[in-house]
């Protein structure tokens, strides 16, 4: 930035001599210019920060959003402590996918530039009964599909989903001690992934037939016996948009979890039910980073000692 010159030139070019400096002449005004310069630089820096934050907000709201996995319902595909990136444009946009952090603005129902998800996609969505809580599951059923679980095996439209048994594993449970986990490699929608079961006769391993309503989807966790998902009644508020858009038949599915309709009561084992299309937030694409339990922002050494390096930059299927 330019500053004013402190020296003055003589108005008369014919005089060869210079007049002595007047002791009463005004002092150099450079300090004032310096203050203005600093203020302008701070203003420019502030503008840059604001622009950067606005760009980051637009990217986060419209294109991509980070999530941290808080539970084990998608084990072994996703582990607690995985830090994933979700593409919000994959299925078009809705008021749920365009929500701003800590703000849940009202808006019209439906999706803008809607593109349907595929079977096998890993999807982040808003829990239908409250429209706020973010859930992540694998998409199993499309509108019109008939979904059933028989002795742990998944059937879609009366056809078993191909799966291959893998060697069992052992898991330490805080409640029952070591227990065996049945492991399968399943293929759905051209995607192959691993699922876990605690056996073939768990609470949701034998179900009635779920018929997915129009405009709705059926979700399940890869950790099949440790996932509250679309197999379980949603306990949507009676008369709500979710209740009418994706109706649940309590009589058909009364053997799975809670099937009552007590007004205002949401039991601990209330599930997801069918998920309206507008509740889809986006498609999980990549595990960016991953840390074991115990890693802490305030313990910098755990950033390295508790990192799962083999899961960094891992594309999801």
C-alpha positions in Angstrom: 0.0 0.0 0.0 1.2 3.5 -0.7 2.1 6.1 1.9 2.4 9.8 1.6 5.9 11.3 1.0 7.4 13.2 4.0 9.7 15.4 2.0 8.5 18.5 0.3 10.1 19.9 -2.9 10.7 23.6 -3.5 8.0 25.4 -5.5 10.7 27.5 -7.2 13.0 25.7 -9.5 15.3 28.7 -10.0 16.7 28.7 -6.5 19.8 26.5 -6.0 19.8 26.6 -2.2 17.5 24.9 0.3 15.8 26.7 3.1 16.6 25.4 6.5 13.9 23.2 8.0 11.4 25.1 10.1 11.3 23.8 13.7 7.6 24.5 13.8 6.8 22.5 10.6 4.2 19.7 11.0 5.6 16.3 12.1 5.7 13.3 9.8 2.3 11.7 9.5 3.6 8.1 8.9 2.3 6.7 12.2 -1.3 7.6 11.2 -0.8 6.0 7.8 0.6 2.9 9.5 -2.5 2.6 11.7 -4.8 2.9 8.7 -2.7 0.3 6.9 -2.9 -2.1 9.9 -6.7 -1.6 10.1 -7.2 -2.2 6.4 -5.0 -5.4 6.6 -7.1 -6.7 9.5 -10.3 -5.9 7.5 -9.0 -7.8 4.5 -8.0 -10.7 6.7 -11.5 -10.8 8.3 -13.1 -10.8 4.8 -10.9 -13.8 3.8 -11.9 -15.7 7.0 -15.6 -15.0 6.4 -15.4 -16.1 2.8 -13.5 -19.3 3.8 -16.2 -20.1 6.4 -19.0 -19.4 3.9 -17.4 -21.7 1.3 -16.9 -24.4 4.0 -20.5 -24.0 5.0 -21.8 -24.4 1.5 -19.6 -27.5 0.9 -20.8 -29.0 4.2 -24.5 -28.2 3.6 -24.8 -28.9 -0.1 -22.0 -31.3 -1.2 -20.2 -33.3 1.6 -20.6 -33.8 5.3 -18.4 -35.6 7.8 -19.7 -38.0 10.4 -18.2 -39.9 13.2 -19.5 -43.5 13.8 -20.8 -43.7 17.4 -22.1 -47.3 17.6 -21.4 -50.9 16.5 -24.5 -51.5 14.4 -22.5 -51.5 11.2 -19.6 -53.7 12.4 -17.5 -54.9 10.7 -18.0 -52.5 7.8 -17.9 -49.4 10.1 -16.3 -49.3 13.5 -16.8 -46.9 16.4 -14.4 -44.1 15.9 -14.4 -44.2 12.1 -14.6 -40.7 10.5 -16.5 -40.9 7.3 -17.4 -38.5 4.4 -21.0 -38.6 3.1 -21.9 -37.2 -0.4 -25.1 -35.2 0.0 -25.7 -34.8 -3.7 -25.9 -38.5 -4.4 -29.7 -38.7 -4.1 -30.6 -35.1 -4.7 -31.5 -32.7 -1.9 -34.3 -32.4 0.7 -34.8 -30.3 3.8 -33.1 -33.0 5.8 -30.0 -33.2 3.6 -29.7 -29.4 3.4 -30.0 -28.9 7.2 -27.5 -26.4 8.8 -25.7 -27.5 11.9 -27.8 -27.1 15.0 -30.7 -25.8 12.9 -33.6 -27.8 11.6 -35.5 -25.3 9.4 -39.0 -26.1 8.1 -39.5 -26.7 4.4 -41.5 -28.5 1.8 -41.6 -32.3 1.8 -40.0 -34.2 -1.1 -36.6 -34.0 -2.8 -35.0 -31.7 -5.4 -33.3 -33.4 -8.3 -34.1 -36.8 -6.8 -32.0 -39.8 -7.7 -32.9 -43.1 -6.3 -30.4 -45.0 -4.1 -29.3 -48.5 -5.0 -29.6 -51.7 -2.9 -26.5 -52.2 -0.9 -25.7 -48.5 -0.5 -24.6 -47.3 2.9 -26.9 -44.4 3.7 -27.1 -41.7 6.4 -30.6 -40.6 7.1 -32.7 -38.8 9.7 -34.5 -41.0 12.1 -38.2 -40.8 11.0 -39.8 -40.5 14.4 -37.9 -37.3 15.3 -36.4 -36.0 12.1 -33.2 -34.9 13.9 -31.1 -38.0 14.8 -28.7 -39.2 12.2 -28.6 -42.9 11.6 -26.4 -44.9 9.2 -27.4 -48.3 7.8 -27.3 -50.3 4.6 -30.1 -50.0 2.2 -31.8 -53.4 1.8 -35.3 -52.8 0.3 -36.6 -50.5 -2.4 -40.2 -49.3 -2.7 -42.5 -52.3 -3.4 -39.9 -54.9 -2.3 -40.9 -57.8 0.0 -38.4 -58.2 2.8 -38.1 -61.1 5.2 -35.5 -62.7 7.5 -35.6 -66.5 7.9 -33.3 -68.1 10.5 -30.9 -65.2 9.9 -30.9 -65.4 6.1 -32.2 -62.3 4.3 -34.8 -62.7 1.5 -35.8 -60.1 -1.0 -38.9 -60.8 -3.1 -38.8 -64.4 -1.9 -35.2 -64.9 -3.1 -32.4 -65.5 -0.7 -29.6 -62.9 -0.8 -26.4 -64.9 -1.8 -24.1 -65.4 1.2 -21.0 -67.4 2.0 -20.1 -68.6 5.5 -16.7 -67.5 6.7 -14.7 -68.7 9.8 -16.5 -67.7 13.0 -15.0 -65.1 15.3 -15.1 -64.5 19.0 -16.2 -61.3 20.7 -15.8 -60.2 24.3 -19.1 -59.0 25.6 -19.4 -56.8 28.7 -22.7 -58.6 29.6 -22.2 -62.3 28.7 -18.4 -62.7 28.3 -16.9 -64.2 25.2 -19.4 -65.3 22.5 -19.1 -66.6 19.0 -20.0 -64.5 16.0 -21.2 -66.1 12.8 -19.6 -64.3 9.9 -20.9 -64.2 6.3 -19.9 -62.6 3.1 -23.1 -61.3 1.4 -23.7 -59.9 -2.1 -26.4 -57.3 -2.7 -26.8 -54.9 -5.6 -23.4 -55.8 -7.0 -21.8 -55.0 -3.7 -20.0 -57.6 -1.5 -19.7 -57.0 2.2 -19.3 -58.9 5.5 -22.1 -59.3 8.1 -22.1 -60.5 11.7 -24.7 -62.6 13.5 -24.9 -64.0 17.1 -26.9 -67.0 15.8 -29.8 -67.8 13.6 -32.6 -67.3 16.1 -32.2 -63.9 17.6 -34.9 -61.4 18.2 -35.1 -60.3 14.6 -33.7 -63.4 12.8 -37.2 -64.7 12.0 -39.7 -62.0 10.8 -42.9 -61.6 8.9 -42.8 -60.2 5.4 -42.3 -56.4 5.2 -43.8 -54.8 2.1 -41.9 -51.5 1.5 -44.4 -48.6 0.8 -44.0 -46.3 -2.2 -41.5 -43.6 -1.6 -39.9 -45.5 1.4 -36.8 -47.6 2.0 -35.9 -50.6 4.2 -32.6 -50.3 6.2 -30.5 -52.9 8.1 -27.2 -52.8 10.0 -24.4 -55.2 8.9 -24.1 -56.2 12.6 -27.5 -57.9 12.2 -28.2 -58.9 15.8 -26.9 -55.6 17.2 -28.9 -53.2 15.1 -32.2 -51.4 15.7 -33.3 -50.9 12.1 -36.2 -51.2 9.8 -37.1 -54.6 11.2 -38.3 -52.9 14.4 -41.4 -50.7 14.7 -40.7 -47.0 14.5 -43.1 -45.6 17.1 -43.8 -42.6 14.9 -46.1 -40.0 16.4 -49.7 -40.9 15.2 -50.8 -38.8 12.3 -47.3 -37.4 11.6 -46.0 -37.2 8.1 -43.7 -40.2 8.7 -46.6 -42.2 10.1 -48.7 -41.5 7.0 -45.9 -41.5 4.4 -44.5 -44.8 5.4 -47.2 -46.6 7.4 -46.3 -49.5 9.6 -48.5 -52.6 10.2 -48.2 -53.4 13.9 -50.4 -56.5 13.5 -48.1 -58.1 10.9 -44.8 -57.2 12.7 -46.0 -57.5 16.3 -43.4 -60.2 17.1 -40.5 -57.9 16.5 -39.6 -55.5 19.3 -42.3 -53.1 20.6 -45.6 -53.0 18.7 -47.7 -50.8 20.9 -49.1 -47.4 20.1 -49.2 -45.8 23.5 -49.4 -42.0 22.8 -46.2 -40.1 23.7 -44.3 -43.3 24.7 -41.1 -44.2 22.8 -39.6 -47.4 24.2 -35.9 -48.0 24.4 -36.1 -50.7 21.7 -38.1 -48.5 19.3 -36.6 -49.1 15.9 -36.5 -47.3 12.6 -39.4 -48.7 10.5 -39.5 -47.6 6.9 -37.5 -44.6 5.9 -39.1 -41.8 3.8 -37.1 -40.8 0.7 -36.9 -37.2 2.0 -35.1 -38.4 5.2 -32.1 -39.5 3.2 -29.1 -37.3 4.0 -26.5 -38.9 1.7 -24.4 -41.8 0.7 -21.4 -42.8 2.8 -18.4 -42.9 0.4 -15.1 -43.1 2.3 -13.6 -43.7 5.7 -11.3 -40.7 6.0 -9.7 -41.5 9.4 -10.2 -44.0 12.2 -9.2 -44.1 15.8 -9.7 -46.7 18.5 -11.7 -46.0 21.7 -9.5 -44.1 24.1 -8.1 -41.7 21.5 -8.5 -38.1 22.7 -8.1 -34.7 21.3 -6.4 -33.6 24.5 -3.9 -36.5 24.4 -1.9 -35.8 21.2 0.1 -39.0 21.5 -3.1 -41.1 21.1 -3.6 -39.5 17.6 -0.8 -41.9 16.6 -0.9 -44.8 19.1 -4.6 -45.3 18.7 -5.0 -44.7 15.0 -6.2 -47.5 12.8 -3.9 -46.8 9.9 -5.2 -49.6 7.7 -8.6 -47.9 7.7 -7.4 -44.4 6.6 -8.8 -43.4 3.1 -10.7 -46.6 2.8 -13.5 -46.5 0.1 -16.8 -48.1 1.2 -18.9 -50.7 -0.6 
